[in-house]
């Protein structure tokens, strides 16, 4: 229920923004005229956001998700797109990391010899994701158990100019995260894959000294996701996606070259993306 209230609040905030925007109310007033009406497209966006809010209030999250995708596809308004993406990202992660059904989940009956690691690899997901999808506290499963497994094909696109990370599922929007990238554009552009994932990572200084997790000098935050170059991208060492203890650096070019997220965001991403996920970094 708290998530539902948050999502509904986001939609209401967008509606209020459009309805009471000072810019739209004052245009033409200086000339003695009436305020200009918002363009037809903006009014349509407002109506659709109202429909989504009503749908969420009725607890029909699946339909609200569908309407978010429709609005995201049809709207050309930047504010609408940003607010819709925020709402849709929350919906998607909420559905993924819970037993709730969604089109990207498949129903599976556990067979003799199955293990979570085996099922995760087969479906291109993570053990943690399967646990969240089925409210499993541990790794024990038994033949005959029914599981929901998220098996969408995931990909990540990181924009250095926007300082954001787009997570895509089956080649469409899933969630967008704000990130920090390298100072002076030092984050390497190209194609990569996730090669390793480490919880509570140590950090190695350029001089080779290891700084353990928990040390105030360790800059990696709570998670490390290692990247390896693919294709014609020049090989690099020591680059990856990680958390940070400096939230004010998110949205800026502030790192030594790696891509950093808020710790809460990198922990969420860590659960969702498996090793082998393709990552594209663009200027």
NUKE-465414 format. One record per residue (C-alpha): residue number from 1; chain; x, y, z. Coordinates in Angstrom, 1 decimal, m for minus. Layout:
# residues N
+-----+---+--------+--------+--------+
:   k : c :     xx :     yy :     zz :
+-----+---+--------+--------+--------+
: NUM : A :      X :      Y :      Z :
...
+-----+---+--------+--------+--------+
//
This chain:
# residues 283
+-----+---+--------+--------+--------+
:   k : c :     xx :     yy :     zz :
+-----+---+--------+--------+--------+
:   1 : A :    0.0 :    0.0 :    0.0 :
:   2 : A :    2.8 :    2.6 :    0.7 :
:   3 : A :    4.1 :    2.1 :   m2.8 :
:   4 : A :    0.7 :    2.6 :   m4.2 :
:   5 : A :    0.4 :    5.9 :   m2.4 :
:   6 : A :    3.8 :    7.0 :   m3.6 :
:   7 : A :    2.9 :    6.2 :   m7.2 :
:   8 : A :   m0.4 :    7.9 :   m7.0 :
:   9 : A :    1.2 :   10.9 :   m5.4 :
:  10 : A :    3.7 :   11.1 :   m8.3 :
:  11 : A :    0.8 :   11.2 :  m10.8 :
:  12 : A :   m1.1 :   13.8 :   m8.8 :
:  13 : A :    2.1 :   16.0 :   m8.5 :
:  14 : A :    2.4 :   16.0 :  m12.3 :
:  15 : A :   m1.3 :   16.9 :  m12.7 :
:  16 : A :   m0.9 :   19.8 :  m10.3 :
:  17 : A :    2.2 :   21.0 :  m12.1 :
:  18 : A :    0.3 :   21.2 :  m15.4 :
:  19 : A :   m2.8 :   22.7 :  m13.9 :
:  20 : A :   m1.2 :   25.5 :  m11.9 :
:  21 : A :    2.0 :   26.2 :  m13.9 :
:  22 : A :    2.7 :   30.0 :  m13.4 :
:  23 : A :    4.2 :   30.2 :  m16.9 :
:  24 : A :    1.0 :   29.0 :  m18.6 :
:  25 : A :   m1.2 :   31.2 :  m16.4 :
:  26 : A :    0.6 :   34.4 :  m17.1 :
:  27 : A :    1.2 :   34.2 :  m20.8 :
:  28 : A :   m0.8 :   36.9 :  m22.5 :
:  29 : A :   m1.8 :   38.6 :  m19.2 :
:  30 : A :    0.7 :   41.4 :  m19.7 :
:  31 : A :   m1.1 :   42.3 :  m22.9 :
:  32 : A :   m4.5 :   42.4 :  m21.2 :
:  33 : A :   m5.5 :   39.1 :  m22.7 :
:  34 : A :   m6.7 :   35.8 :  m21.0 :
:  35 : A :   m4.1 :   33.1 :  m20.1 :
:  36 : A :   m3.3 :   30.9 :  m23.0 :
:  37 : A :   m4.8 :   27.4 :  m22.8 :
:  38 : A :   m2.2 :   24.6 :  m22.7 :
:  39 : A :   m1.8 :   22.9 :  m26.1 :
:  40 : A :   m4.0 :   20.0 :  m26.9 :
:  41 : A :   m1.2 :   17.5 :  m26.5 :
:  42 : A :   m0.5 :   18.8 :  m22.9 :
:  43 : A :   m4.2 :   18.5 :  m22.1 :
:  44 : A :   m4.2 :   15.0 :  m23.4 :
:  45 : A :   m1.2 :   14.2 :  m21.2 :
:  46 : A :   m3.0 :   15.6 :  m18.2 :
:  47 : A :   m6.1 :   13.4 :  m18.9 :
:  48 : A :   m3.9 :   10.3 :  m19.3 :
:  49 : A :   m2.0 :   11.0 :  m16.1 :
:  50 : A :   m5.4 :   11.4 :  m14.3 :
:  51 : A :   m6.5 :    8.0 :  m15.7 :
:  52 : A :   m3.3 :    6.4 :  m14.5 :
:  53 : A :   m3.7 :    7.9 :  m11.1 :
:  54 : A :   m7.3 :    6.6 :  m10.9 :
:  55 : A :   m6.1 :    3.2 :  m12.1 :
:  56 : A :   m3.5 :    3.0 :   m9.4 :
:  57 : A :   m6.0 :    4.1 :   m6.8 :
:  58 : A :   m8.1 :    1.1 :   m7.8 :
:  59 : A :   m5.0 :   m1.1 :   m7.2 :
:  60 : A :   m4.9 :   m2.2 :  m10.9 :
:  61 : A :   m1.1 :   m1.8 :  m11.2 :
:  62 : A :   m0.9 :   m4.0 :  m14.3 :
:  63 : A :   m3.3 :   m1.7 :  m16.2 :
:  64 : A :   m1.5 :    1.4 :  m14.9 :
:  65 : A :    1.8 :    0.0 :  m16.2 :
:  66 : A :    0.3 :   m0.5 :  m19.6 :
:  67 : A :   m1.1 :    3.0 :  m19.7 :
:  68 : A :    2.3 :    4.4 :  m18.6 :
:  69 : A :    4.0 :    2.7 :  m21.6 :
:  70 : A :    1.3 :    4.1 :  m23.9 :
:  71 : A :    1.9 :    7.6 :  m22.5 :
:  72 : A :    5.6 :    7.2 :  m22.7 :
:  73 : A :    5.3 :    6.2 :  m26.4 :
:  74 : A :    2.9 :    9.0 :  m27.4 :
:  75 : A :    4.0 :   12.1 :  m25.4 :
:  76 : A :    6.5 :   14.5 :  m26.7 :
:  77 : A :    6.5 :   16.6 :  m23.5 :
:  78 : A :    9.7 :   16.3 :  m21.6 :
:  79 : A :    8.1 :   16.9 :  m18.2 :
:  80 : A :    5.5 :   14.3 :  m18.9 :
:  81 : A :    8.1 :   11.8 :  m20.1 :
:  82 : A :   10.3 :   12.3 :  m17.1 :
:  83 : A :    7.4 :   11.9 :  m14.6 :
:  84 : A :    6.0 :    8.9 :  m16.5 :
:  85 : A :    9.4 :    7.2 :  m16.5 :
:  86 : A :    9.7 :    7.8 :  m12.8 :
:  87 : A :    6.3 :    6.3 :  m12.1 :
:  88 : A :    6.9 :    3.4 :  m14.5 :
:  89 : A :   10.3 :    2.6 :  m13.1 :
:  90 : A :    8.8 :    2.3 :   m9.6 :
:  91 : A :    6.0 :    0.1 :  m10.9 :
:  92 : A :    8.3 :   m2.2 :  m12.8 :
:  93 : A :   10.7 :   m2.7 :   m9.9 :
:  94 : A :    7.8 :   m3.2 :   m7.5 :
:  95 : A :    6.4 :   m6.0 :   m9.7 :
:  96 : A :    9.7 :   m7.6 :  m10.4 :
:  97 : A :   10.9 :   m7.8 :   m6.8 :
:  98 : A :    7.7 :   m9.3 :   m5.5 :
:  99 : A :    5.5 :  m12.4 :   m6.1 :
: 100 : A :    3.2 :  m10.3 :   m8.3 :
: 101 : A :    2.7 :  m11.6 :  m11.8 :
: 102 : A :    4.0 :   m9.7 :  m14.8 :
: 103 : A :    4.4 :  m10.5 :  m18.5 :
: 104 : A :    8.2 :  m10.9 :  m18.1 :
: 105 : A :    7.8 :  m13.6 :  m15.6 :
: 106 : A :    7.3 :  m17.3 :  m16.5 :
: 107 : A :    5.7 :  m20.0 :  m14.3 :
: 108 : A :    8.0 :  m22.9 :  m13.6 :
: 109 : A :    7.6 :  m26.2 :  m11.7 :
: 110 : A :   10.7 :  m27.2 :   m9.9 :
: 111 : A :   12.2 :  m30.5 :  m11.2 :
: 112 : A :   14.5 :  m33.0 :   m9.4 :
: 113 : A :   18.0 :  m31.7 :   m9.5 :
: 114 : A :   17.1 :  m28.0 :   m9.9 :
: 115 : A :   19.0 :  m25.4 :   m8.0 :
: 116 : A :   18.4 :  m21.6 :   m7.9 :
: 117 : A :   21.8 :  m21.0 :   m9.5 :
: 118 : A :   21.0 :  m23.3 :  m12.3 :
: 119 : A :   17.5 :  m21.7 :  m12.9 :
: 120 : A :   19.0 :  m18.2 :  m12.7 :
: 121 : A :   21.6 :  m18.9 :  m15.4 :
: 122 : A :   19.1 :  m20.7 :  m17.6 :
: 123 : A :   16.7 :  m17.7 :  m17.5 :
: 124 : A :   19.2 :  m14.9 :  m17.6 :
: 125 : A :   18.4 :  m13.6 :  m14.2 :
: 126 : A :   19.8 :  m13.7 :  m10.7 :
: 127 : A :   19.3 :  m15.9 :   m7.6 :
: 128 : A :   18.3 :  m12.8 :   m5.6 :
: 129 : A :   15.7 :  m12.0 :   m8.2 :
: 130 : A :   14.1 :  m15.4 :   m8.0 :
: 131 : A :   14.1 :  m15.2 :   m4.3 :
: 132 : A :   12.4 :  m11.9 :   m4.4 :
: 133 : A :    9.9 :  m13.1 :   m7.0 :
: 134 : A :    8.9 :  m15.9 :   m4.7 :
: 135 : A :    9.4 :  m14.6 :   m1.2 :
: 136 : A :   12.1 :  m17.2 :   m0.6 :
: 137 : A :   14.2 :  m16.6 :    2.5 :
: 138 : A :   16.9 :  m19.1 :    1.5 :
: 139 : A :   18.0 :  m21.2 :   m1.5 :
: 140 : A :   16.1 :  m24.4 :   m0.6 :
: 141 : A :   13.6 :  m25.5 :   m3.3 :
: 142 : A :   11.9 :  m28.8 :   m3.8 :
: 143 : A :   10.5 :  m30.8 :   m6.7 :
: 144 : A :    6.9 :  m29.7 :   m7.4 :
: 145 : A :    7.4 :  m26.2 :   m6.0 :
: 146 : A :    5.9 :  m23.5 :   m8.3 :
: 147 : A :    8.1 :  m20.5 :   m9.0 :
: 148 : A :    7.7 :  m17.3 :  m10.9 :
: 149 : A :   10.9 :  m16.4 :  m12.7 :
: 150 : A :   11.7 :  m13.0 :  m14.4 :
: 151 : A :   13.3 :  m13.9 :  m17.7 :
: 152 : A :   13.3 :  m10.7 :  m19.8 :
: 153 : A :   16.4 :  m10.0 :  m21.8 :
: 154 : A :   18.1 :   m7.1 :  m20.0 :
: 155 : A :   20.5 :   m4.4 :  m21.3 :
: 156 : A :   22.0 :   m1.2 :  m19.9 :
: 157 : A :   22.7 :    2.1 :  m21.7 :
: 158 : A :   24.7 :    4.7 :  m19.9 :
: 159 : A :   24.8 :    8.3 :  m21.2 :
: 160 : A :   27.8 :   10.4 :  m20.2 :
: 161 : A :   26.2 :   13.7 :  m21.2 :
: 162 : A :   22.9 :   12.9 :  m19.4 :
: 163 : A :   24.6 :   11.2 :  m16.5 :
: 164 : A :   22.0 :    8.5 :  m16.4 :
: 165 : A :   21.7 :    4.8 :  m16.7 :
: 166 : A :   18.8 :    3.3 :  m18.6 :
: 167 : A :   17.8 :   m0.3 :  m17.8 :
: 168 : A :   15.9 :   m1.9 :  m20.6 :
: 169 : A :   13.9 :   m5.2 :  m20.6 :
: 170 : A :   13.1 :   m6.9 :  m23.9 :
: 171 : A :   14.4 :   m3.7 :  m25.6 :
: 172 : A :   12.0 :   m1.3 :  m23.9 :
: 173 : A :   12.2 :    1.1 :  m21.0 :
: 174 : A :   12.3 :   m0.5 :  m17.5 :
: 175 : A :   13.9 :    2.1 :  m15.2 :
: 176 : A :   16.2 :    5.1 :  m15.4 :
: 177 : A :   18.8 :    5.8 :  m12.7 :
: 178 : A :   20.8 :    9.0 :  m12.1 :
: 179 : A :   24.6 :    8.3 :  m12.1 :
: 180 : A :   27.9 :   10.0 :  m11.8 :
: 181 : A :   30.5 :    9.6 :  m14.5 :
: 182 : A :   34.2 :   10.3 :  m14.9 :
: 183 : A :   35.7 :   13.8 :  m14.6 :
: 184 : A :   36.5 :   15.4 :  m18.0 :
: 185 : A :   34.7 :   12.6 :  m19.8 :
: 186 : A :   37.1 :    9.9 :  m18.6 :
: 187 : A :   34.5 :    7.2 :  m18.5 :
: 188 : A :   35.2 :    5.0 :  m21.5 :
: 189 : A :   32.5 :    4.8 :  m24.2 :
: 190 : A :   31.8 :    1.6 :  m26.0 :
: 191 : A :   30.3 :   m1.9 :  m25.5 :
: 192 : A :   30.8 :   m4.0 :  m22.4 :
: 193 : A :   29.3 :   m6.9 :  m20.4 :
: 194 : A :   29.0 :   m7.4 :  m16.7 :
: 195 : A :   31.7 :   m9.8 :  m15.8 :
: 196 : A :   31.5 :   m9.9 :  m12.0 :
: 197 : A :   29.5 :   m8.6 :   m9.0 :
: 198 : A :   30.8 :   m8.1 :   m5.5 :
: 199 : A :   29.0 :   m7.2 :   m2.3 :
: 200 : A :   30.8 :   m4.9 :    0.1 :
: 201 : A :   33.8 :   m4.5 :   m2.2 :
: 202 : A :   37.3 :   m3.6 :   m1.2 :
: 203 : A :   39.0 :   m0.9 :   m3.3 :
: 204 : A :   42.5 :   m0.9 :   m4.7 :
: 205 : A :   44.3 :    2.4 :   m4.9 :
: 206 : A :   46.2 :    3.2 :   m8.1 :
: 207 : A :   49.4 :    2.3 :   m6.2 :
: 208 : A :   48.1 :   m1.2 :   m5.5 :
: 209 : A :   47.2 :   m0.7 :   m1.9 :
: 210 : A :   43.9 :   m2.4 :   m0.9 :
: 211 : A :   41.4 :   m0.4 :    1.1 :
: 212 : A :   38.9 :   m2.7 :    2.8 :
: 213 : A :   35.1 :   m2.2 :    2.7 :
: 214 : A :   34.0 :    0.0 :    5.6 :
: 215 : A :   37.2 :    2.1 :    5.5 :
: 216 : A :   36.3 :    5.8 :    5.1 :
: 217 : A :   38.8 :    6.0 :    2.2 :
: 218 : A :   37.0 :    3.2 :    0.2 :
: 219 : A :   35.0 :    5.0 :   m2.5 :
: 220 : A :   33.1 :    2.0 :   m4.0 :
: 221 : A :   30.0 :    2.2 :   m1.8 :
: 222 : A :   28.1 :   m1.0 :   m1.0 :
: 223 : A :   28.3 :   m2.8 :   m4.4 :
: 224 : A :   30.7 :   m3.3 :   m7.3 :
: 225 : A :   29.6 :   m4.4 :  m10.8 :
: 226 : A :   32.7 :   m5.1 :  m13.0 :
: 227 : A :   32.7 :   m4.3 :  m16.7 :
: 228 : A :   34.7 :   m6.0 :  m19.5 :
: 229 : A :   35.0 :   m4.4 :  m23.0 :
: 230 : A :   33.5 :   m6.3 :  m26.0 :
: 231 : A :   33.8 :   m6.0 :  m29.7 :
: 232 : A :   36.1 :   m3.2 :  m30.9 :
: 233 : A :   36.0 :   m1.3 :  m27.7 :
: 234 : A :   39.5 :   m0.8 :  m26.3 :
: 235 : A :   40.2 :   m3.1 :  m23.4 :
: 236 : A :   40.2 :   m1.3 :  m20.0 :
: 237 : A :   41.0 :   m2.5 :  m16.5 :
: 238 : A :   39.4 :   m1.6 :  m13.2 :
: 239 : A :   36.2 :    0.0 :  m14.7 :
: 240 : A :   32.8 :   m0.8 :  m13.4 :
: 241 : A :   29.5 :    0.4 :  m11.9 :
: 242 : A :   29.5 :    1.0 :   m8.1 :
: 243 : A :   27.9 :    2.8 :   m5.2 :
: 244 : A :   29.1 :    5.9 :   m3.5 :
: 245 : A :   29.2 :    7.5 :   m0.1 :
: 246 : A :   29.0 :   10.9 :   m1.8 :
: 247 : A :   25.4 :   11.3 :   m3.0 :
: 248 : A :   26.1 :   14.9 :   m4.1 :
: 249 : A :   28.3 :   13.6 :   m6.9 :
: 250 : A :   25.3 :   11.9 :   m8.6 :
: 251 : A :   24.3 :   13.6 :  m11.8 :
: 252 : A :   27.8 :   15.0 :  m12.3 :
: 253 : A :   31.1 :   14.1 :  m13.9 :
: 254 : A :   32.9 :   13.6 :  m10.7 :
: 255 : A :   34.5 :   10.1 :  m10.5 :
: 256 : A :   37.9 :    8.8 :  m11.6 :
: 257 : A :   36.2 :    7.2 :  m14.5 :
: 258 : A :   33.8 :    4.6 :  m13.2 :
: 259 : A :   30.0 :    4.9 :  m13.2 :
: 260 : A :   28.6 :    5.5 :   m9.7 :
: 261 : A :   25.0 :    5.3 :   m8.3 :
: 262 : A :   23.4 :    6.0 :   m5.0 :
: 263 : A :   24.0 :    2.9 :   m2.7 :
: 264 : A :   20.3 :    2.2 :   m2.6 :
: 265 : A :   20.1 :    2.3 :   m6.5 :
: 266 : A :   23.2 :    0.1 :   m7.0 :
: 267 : A :   21.9 :   m2.4 :   m4.5 :
: 268 : A :   18.6 :   m2.6 :   m6.5 :
: 269 : A :   20.4 :   m2.9 :   m9.8 :
: 270 : A :   22.7 :   m5.6 :   m8.3 :
: 271 : A :   19.7 :   m7.8 :   m7.6 :
: 272 : A :   18.2 :   m7.4 :  m11.1 :
: 273 : A :   21.1 :   m7.7 :  m13.5 :
: 274 : A :   23.0 :  m10.9 :  m14.0 :
: 275 : A :   26.6 :  m11.5 :  m15.2 :
: 276 : A :   26.7 :  m11.3 :  m18.9 :
: 277 : A :   24.3 :   m8.3 :  m19.2 :
: 278 : A :   25.3 :   m6.1 :  m22.1 :
: 279 : A :   26.3 :   m2.5 :  m21.2 :
: 280 : A :   26.6 :    0.3 :  m23.8 :
: 281 : A :   28.2 :    3.6 :  m22.7 :
: 282 : A :   27.6 :    6.5 :  m25.0 :
: 283 : A :   28.8 :   10.1 :  m25.1 :
+-----+---+--------+--------+--------+
//
